[in-house]
Every structure is written in structure tokens, then in C-alpha cells.
Amino acid sequence: MSASQSSFHRLMRNKGAVAGLVIVILSVLISIGAYFIAPDDTPDANRMVLEVEGQHPGFRINMLAIRKDQAIPETGFFQRLTSGRPSPYTWIPVRSWEFKDSVLLVQHYVDEATSVSERYPLDVIVYGGNRPDHAPWSELAQAIKDKQLFQHTYWLGTDKFGRDILSRLLIGTRVSLGVGIIAVIISLTIGVFLGAVAGYFGGRTDDLVMWLVNVVWSMPTLLVVFALTLALGKGFWQVFIAVGLTMWVGVARIIRGQIFSLKQLEFVEAARALGYSHARIIVRHILPNILGPVMVVAAGNFATAIVVEAGLSFLGVGVQPPQPSWGLMIKENYNFIITHNPALALAPGVAIMLLVLAFNLLGNGLRDALDVRSKI
């Protein structure tokens, strides 16, 4: 059995790591196909129906979809995959309706106790302001019944703007995974390079790197992120870069310590005696032997990046509305915790907890599986 196969079998025997891996894989699949599985597939899941704001999970309401006056261009597959598709309809919540000749009489839902009677011409409902040749009213009425009058369920309720919580939760997975990936790439790139240089060469090089590490380490993470975010501006990519640039110090310290313990061993001395370059010795001979600790740090940084991004978005300096972010969703709905509907803020909080726990469990499993001293 090869080393990679034995590592895989050790990982699969760890139930906690397998559970974490399953959650991570599901999160990745959800983030990729979010706009295809979300009930609201408009860009950023930003369809507002103010009449149904702050509703409990499982809330159901009849909707009338009225075509907008402006023409909505067709959306291709990849555009829908990445950013959703604009809706050609305006949704109106209704209690009841009745067809009368060329108009639709509806009881427009305003709140739990209030409704208002309104009249909508059938051709306006079907065609908006771009009505083609006249069609019989009976055909228009049947078309409305088939496609534009329906019951909609908000499975996790609605926020204070009447947006679907489930859709924003699913699409917000992209932000959490994205900030984790970018932060881990940046932190590993800087941390592994500086830690390897400091640990391998020692001396003044080590002193200089450790001085830099200690300076960055002494500054509170959130304050550094605030400064970088304010310097780079608020936004999606700025948060990723800011979080990544504050997490490399832990990687550098661990890599430095591991290389200190390995560089005097016989296989490193043999590589030097054979005349291999320093870069080859570090990359080909030392780093593969410390892959376990690196993977644990990477998984921990991934989890930390998710929490930091949520905190920044909650404080208003992270991802900006209307783009969905779990931290931003907590900020927008935390008032409901002490009122009548705590689930609106608890849902993104539970999502953050599960994803962070999954990466920590997976990191611990990878550490044990990749330890070359473990028994097969």
C-alpha cells in the first residue's frame, strides 16, 4: 500500500474528519450551484417583497407575478451560474382573486390584518407595457392562472426587506468559502516562504523574519483588518486580501519551528552532500515531511477567515449590501432575536458554526492521516 493510500484510509477511519469533509463538499457544491437551487435566483437573491418582511420559517403566501414594463434580456447558463438572472416579474402578495372580464380583482396582502382591493388589467399582467396583438381575455386569464398566480413558501422566513432567507443563506456560502480560499492561499504563500527561509538559513535571516512576525503578531487582528479594509476600500475582494494578509504569521512560526527540527537530520545532510540547491532541499525534501502541520494550519486559517469575515460584515466594513453574507445577514436581522422571530438571525449563525466546525474536524483528521509516524 502506498503512502497516499494509507493516509487516505487513516482519514476515512476518522469519523469526525469524514463528517467535516462531507459538510465541506456539500458547501462547495451548494456554492457552485447556488443560483440553480435557491428559490430566489435573482442577482444576490435581492427580490424584495416588503409586505412579507420578518416572517417566520415556513410562511406561505399566494403571489401574483406582474410582468415589468422594461424588457429583460435573456440570461445565459454561465451568467446565471455566476450572478443569477434578473426577474421579468414584480411579485405582489395576494389573499384572494377573481377574474372579471378584462381585469383581475385581487385582495392585496398588506400585513396579517390588512388587505387592499386592487384591479389589474389582464394584458398588463401578462405583457407589461409591451402588449402584442390582442388575445382573447379567456386565454389571458388561463395564462395567468397557469404561470403568474401561485403559492410561494419561504422555508426559512424573510428578512426585514422581505427577501428569502434560504436563498441568501445558500448564495452567502460563496462569500464564506471564497474568503477562506483566498485567505489560505495568501497566508500559506507568505507564511511558508518566510517560515522556510527563517528556519532553514537561521542567523540574521531568522532574526529579521521573526522581528517582522513579532511586529505583525503584536497588532490585534481586527485592527489590522480594519486598517487594510479602510485603505483598500470596502468590498468583496478587499475583505479577502485583508484577512489573508493578517493570517500568515501563525503559518510562518509553525513552518520555522518544524524546519528547525528537520534540517539537522540525516536525509537533509545527505541532500546537501549531493550538492542539491537550497530551494530543492526545502521544497522536495523538507516541506513534504511537514505537510501534516501545514494542513492543520490551513484548515484552522480557513475556519478563522470565515469567522473574521462574518465579524467584519456584521460591523459594516466587510461585504456590502445587497450582496449576501452570513455576517451581514446576522447584522440585518439580529433585532429579531429578542422579538418574535429569532430564527432569522440564528440560521446564518448556525451555518457559520457548522462550516467552521467542519474545517476544524477535517484539519485534525488530516493532521493524523498525514503524520508519517502514524501506524498504517
N, C-alpha and C positions, 0 to 999 in steps of 0.2 A: 504494500500500500504506500503510495506517495505521500509526501508531507502535506500537500494541499488537501488530499483526500482524508487524511487522518484529522486535519484541522476542521474540515467540514463536518466529519462525524462527531467530533467533540462539540462543535457548535450546535448540531442538531439534538444532542443529548441534553442540552441545557434548555429546560422548558421556558424559563424566563426570557432567554435570548430569542427563542423561537417566537414567543408571543410578541416581543418587541419588533422582531423582523416582520411579522405578519402585519402589525399596525403600520409600520413604516411603508411597506409595499402598498398597502391599501391607500395610504395617504398620497403616495406618489401617483397611483392610478387615478385617484379622485382629482388630484390637482391637474392632471393632463386632460381628463375628460370632463372637467367641472361644468363647462357650459352646455354639455350634452346631457348631463344628468340633473342639473339644477332646475327646479320648477320655473325659476325666472332666469331666462337666458339672455336678457338684455345686458349691454356693457356694464360691468361692475355690479350686476344684479340690483340696478338702481330704479326699478319701476316703483314709483310712489303712488299709493292709494291712501290718501290722508284720512279718509273716513274710517279705515280699519286699523288705525295706529294702536300699538300697545296691546294687541290681542293675545290671548292665551294659546299655548300649543294645541293643535287640533282644531282651530277655529275654521268654520266653513261658512261660505257666503256665495250667493249667486252673483255672477258677473255678466255685464253686458259690454262687449268689446265693440267700440265705435271706431271705424277707420279714420285715421288722421287725414287732414287736408293735404299735407305735403306728401309727395311720393317718396317712399323708402327704397333705396337701391337694393338689389339682390346681394346677399352675403354669401361668399364662397366658403368652402369647407375649412380652409386654413384660417381664414379671418374669423369664422365662428369659433374655431378651436382656441384661438389665442385671445380674442376680445369679445366674443359673443356677437349677437346680431340685434340691431335696433328693432323695436316692435312697431309695426304699422298701425297698431290699435291703441286707443285710450280705454282703460278699464274703468267701468262705472259699477259700483256695488248696488244691487237692487234687492228689494224684498219680494216684489211680485211684478208681473207684467201682463199686458193684454193687447192683442193686435186689433186695431180698428181701422179698416180701410188702408189708407196710405201712411198711417202713423203707428208708433208703438207707445202705449201708455205704460209708464213704469212708476213704482214707488221707490224713489232713490233713497238708499240706505245712508243715513247721516251719522247716527250712533245707535246704541242699543235701544233707545226710547224714541227716536225721532226718525221720520221719513218724510220725503217731499215728493209730490206728484210732478212728473215731467213728461213732455211729449217729444218724441224723436221721429222725424220723417224716415221711412224705411230706406229710401235711396241714400240719405245721408249716412245712415248706419253702415250700409254695405259699401258705398263708393266714396264716402267723404265728399270732398269738393270736386271730385273728378268723375262725375257720373257719365257713363257711356250711353248708348242708345237705351230708350225706355224698355223696361222689362215689366211683365205683369206683377201686380202687388203680391199675388199669391206666391209667385216664385221668390220674390224678395223675402217674404215672411218665412218661407221654408228654409231659405239660405241662412237667415238669422238664427232660426231655431237649431239648425244643424251645426253651425260653426261659431256663432257670436253670442249665444246665450248658454252659459254653462255654470256648473258649481265648482268652485275652487277651494282647496283645503290648504291652509297654512300649517304645515305639520309641526313646526317649532314656534309658531306665532309670528307676530310682526313687530317691528321696532317703532320708534316714535314718529317715523316718517311713513309708516305703512308699508315698509319693504319686507320681503320674505326673509326671515332669519335663516332658514335652512339653506337657501340659495347663497346668501352672503357668507355663511359658515363654510360651505363647500368651496366657493371661489377664494375665500380667505386662506385656504390651505396653501395656495400658491405662494402667498407672501411669506408665510412661516417657513415653508421648505426652501423658498428662494433665498431668504436672508440667511438660513442655516448653511446652504451650499456655498454661497459667496463668502460668508464669514469663515467657514472652514478652509476654503481654498486659499484665502488671503492669509489666515493665521498659520496654516501649515507651510505655505511658501516662505513666509518671512521667518517663522519660528524654527523650522527645520534647518534652514540655511544658516541663520545666526547661531543656533544652538550647536550645529555640527561644526562650524568654524571655531567657535569658542572652545568646545570640548576637545577637538582634535589637535588644534595648534597650541592651546594654552597660553601661558605667559601674558604679554601685553595685549594680545588679541583677545584673550579671555577677559582680562580686566576691562577693556574698552566695551566689549559686548555686555558684560554683567553690569557695568555702570549704566549703560543705556536701559537694560532690563529693569534695574532697580529704580531708575527715574520714572519710567513708564508705570512700573508696578506701584509706586507710591501715590500715584494720582488716582482718585476714585473713578471707577469705570464710567459711571453715568455722567460725571462731569466732563470727561474726555469725549464721550459720545455727544454730549450737548454742544461742546465747543466745535467738534468736527461737523456736526449737523448744521449748526448756525453758519459755519464758514462755507460749507459746500451747498447749503440751502436745504429746505425741507423737500422731501420727495422719496420716491421708491428706491432708486439706485443709491442715493446719498446715505440712506439708512444702512444698506448692505455694506457699503465701503466703511462707514464709520464704525459699525460693530466689528467688522473684520480687523480693522487696524488697532483695536484695543484688546484683542484676544491672543496675540501671538506670543506674549511674554511667558505665559504658562507653558506653551509648547517649547519655547527656547530653553527654559530651565530644565525641563524633563529630558530633552534631547541631549543637552550638555552633560547632565549627570550620567545618563546611560552610556554616552560615548567615553566619558572618563573611565568608566569601569571596564570597557571593552578594548580600548586602544592598546593596552599593555598585554593582551592575551596573545597566545602563540600564533593564531591564524593571521592576526594583523601584522605581527613581526615578520611572518613568512611572506606576506604580500609586499612588505617594504623591501625585504631581502631580494625579491624577484624584480624589483625596480618599478613596480606599478606606481602610477601617479597618485597624488593625494586624493584627487577627485574620484578616481576609480576605487580606491580603498574605502572611501566614505560611502559612495553610492552603491557599490557592488558587494562589499563585504561587511560593513558595519551597520548601515541602515536596515537591511533585511533582518538583522538579528534583534532589532528594537522595534519591529513592526507592531508587536502587541501593545506596548505602552502608547505608541503613536495613534493606534486605532482607538484606544480608550480615550485619549485626549481629544481626538477628532469628534467622537460621539458626544463627549461632555461639552465641547465647544458648540456643537450643533444644538444641543439642548439649551445651553446658556444663551445662544444667539436668539432662539425663539422667545425666551423669556424677556431678554433685553428689548427686542423689537416690540413685543407686546407692551412693555412698560413705556417705551418711547411714544408709541402710538396712543396709549392712554393719556400721556401727558401733553399730547398735541404737537410733538416735534418729530414724529415718525411718519408713517404713511398717511397721506392726506385724503380726506373725503372727496369724492364718493367712493374711492377705491376701498374694497372691504379688507379689513384686517381684524384679527381676533381681539387685539388690544383696543383698537378703535371701537369695535362693537361693544366691548365692556364699558368704555367711556360713554358711549351714546345711550346705554341702557342701564347703567348702574343705579339710577334713581328708582328703577322698578324693584330692586332688591328689597327695599324697605316699604314698598307699597303693595300692589296687588299681584305682581307678575314677576317674581324673581328669576324664572326660567330664562328670560330674555338675556340676562347678563351671565347667568350660570352656564348656559350652553357653550359660549366661546371659552369660558374659564375651564370647563371640563375638557374641551378639545385641547387646550394648551397643556393641561395636566397629563392627558393621555399620551400626547406626542412626545413631551419631554421625558416621561417615564419610559416610553418605548425606546428612545435613543439611549437612555442610561442603561436599561437592561441589555440592549444589544451591544453596547460598548463593553460591559462587564463580560458578556459571553464571548466577544471577540478576543478580549484580553486572555481569557482562559484557553480558548481554542488555538490561538496563535503562539502561545508560550511553548517554545521548543523543548522546555524541560518537562512538559506535561506528559503523562503516560498515554499511549495510544489505546 
